[in-house]
Amino acid sequence: MPKNVNTILDIGAGYGYIENLISKNKNIKIYGNDISKNAIKNLKRRFNGNFKLESVYRMKYKPKMFDVIFMLEMLEHIPPSKTFIVLEDVKRFLTKNGSLIISVPTTEGLEKMKDNSNGHVRMYTKDLITAELKIGDFEVVSIKTLSAFRNLYTLKKLIAKVLKSKWEPNDIILVAKKL
């Protein structure tokens, strides 16, 4: 997390993973939104923050309000025709030196799925997400690829290292600054 952070926005806050990490720091004001009534109800019950039921397409915050905005596992749910509209809003809500922290899944085989129960509308690659951020007037300052596994992560990470072709990284985390 960047230094001198006073306010954060977690777009698509869901279960509250970020809030769980940040809530220990009483100096940071936490804001979050989600389209799920249950998620917002749960966030309000568990954390001291400002949470609201809100679509990513209709966010209402003051310009330059947030030092950090999180969009974790969100962009793959946004159609390409609306990506830059959302990024423009995000840019407007960030302070001058604010940071955008994004994660997107990769190599998930969306084109081969018969049932898209996760609601993803597009696949990302490292090149695609960095290009979109650049077009949206963001500078990528950090990129990390992960092999995100739910069970036996340490063992699978070791296997992935030994059998390089077995598991490719399937998640990208980027930190970007607005230009």
SVG drawing of the C-alpha trace seen along z (x, -y; Angstrom):
<svg xmlns="http://www.w3.org/2000/svg" viewBox="-30 -17 42 48">
<polyline fill="none" stroke="black" stroke-width="0.4" points="0.0,0.0 1.4,-3.4 2.3,-5.8 0.2,-8.7 -3.1,-7.0 -6.1,-8.6 -9.0,-7.4 -9.6,-4.3 -12.4,-3.1 -12.9,0.6 -15.0,0.9 -16.9,4.3 -15.9,4.8 -17.7,8.2 -16.7,10.1 -14.4,7.4 -10.9,8.8 -9.3,5.4 -11.4,4.0 -10.2,6.8 -6.6,5.8 -7.1,2.1 -9.6,1.9 -6.7,2.3 -5.4,-1.2 -7.8,-3.6 -6.4,-6.5 -7.7,-5.3 -11.3,-6.1 -12.7,-3.1 -15.4,-3.5 -16.7,-0.6 -19.5,0.3 -21.0,3.5 -24.1,4.5 -25.0,7.1 -27.3,6.1 -26.0,9.0 -22.4,7.9 -23.2,4.4 -25.1,5.6 -22.2,7.8 -19.6,5.1 -21.6,2.6 -21.9,5.3 -18.2,6.2 -16.4,3.0 -16.4,-0.7 -16.7,-2.3 -18.9,-4.0 -20.5,-1.2 -23.2,-1.6 -25.2,0.4 -24.0,-1.0 -23.2,0.0 -19.8,-0.6 -21.5,-2.5 -23.2,-5.0 -20.6,-5.8 -21.2,-9.1 -18.1,-10.4 -16.4,-13.7 -13.5,-14.4 -10.1,-13.8 -11.6,-12.1 -9.5,-8.9 -5.8,-8.2 -6.1,-4.6 -8.8,-2.9 -9.0,0.9 -10.6,2.8 -9.8,6.4 -11.3,9.0 -13.7,6.4 -12.6,5.4 -13.3,8.8 -17.0,8.2 -17.1,5.0 -17.8,5.1 -15.0,3.6 -17.4,0.9 -17.7,-0.4 -14.1,0.1 -12.9,-3.4 -16.0,-5.0 -15.3,-3.3 -11.6,-4.1 -12.4,-7.8 -14.6,-7.8 -11.8,-6.1 -9.3,-8.7 -11.6,-11.5 -12.1,-10.1 -8.3,-9.7 -6.2,-12.4 -3.4,-14.0 -0.9,-11.3 -3.5,-8.6 -3.0,-5.0 -5.2,-2.5 -4.7,1.2 -6.2,3.7 -6.2,7.4 -7.6,9.5 -7.6,13.2 -5.7,14.5 -5.5,17.9 -8.8,19.0 -10.0,20.5 -13.1,18.3 -13.4,19.0 -13.7,22.7 -16.2,22.5 -19.7,23.9 -21.0,22.4 -19.7,19.0 -21.0,19.0 -18.4,16.4 -20.0,13.7 -16.7,12.8 -17.3,11.0 -13.7,10.9 -10.3,12.4 -7.2,10.4 -3.6,10.7 -0.7,8.6 -0.4,6.7 -4.1,6.0 -4.5,4.6 -1.4,2.5 -2.5,1.1 -6.0,0.3 -4.5,-1.5 -2.1,-3.5 -5.0,-4.5 -7.0,-5.5 -4.2,-7.9 -2.7,-5.7 1.0,-4.8 1.6,-1.3 4.2,-1.4 4.2,2.2 3.0,5.5 3.0,8.9 1.8,12.2 0.5,14.9 -0.5,18.5 -3.6,18.2 -4.7,21.5 -7.3,22.1 -6.0,25.3 -2.5,26.5 -1.0,23.2 2.6,23.9 2.7,27.3 1.1,26.2 3.5,23.2 6.4,25.6 5.0,27.9 4.4,24.9 8.0,23.9 9.3,27.4 6.8,28.1 6.8,24.7 4.3,25.7 1.8,27.2 0.5,24.0 0.9,20.6 0.3,17.5 -3.4,16.9 -3.8,13.5 -2.2,10.1 -2.0,7.4 -1.1,3.9 -0.5,0.6 -1.0,-2.5 -0.9,-6.2 -3.1,-8.6 -1.2,-10.9"/>
</svg>
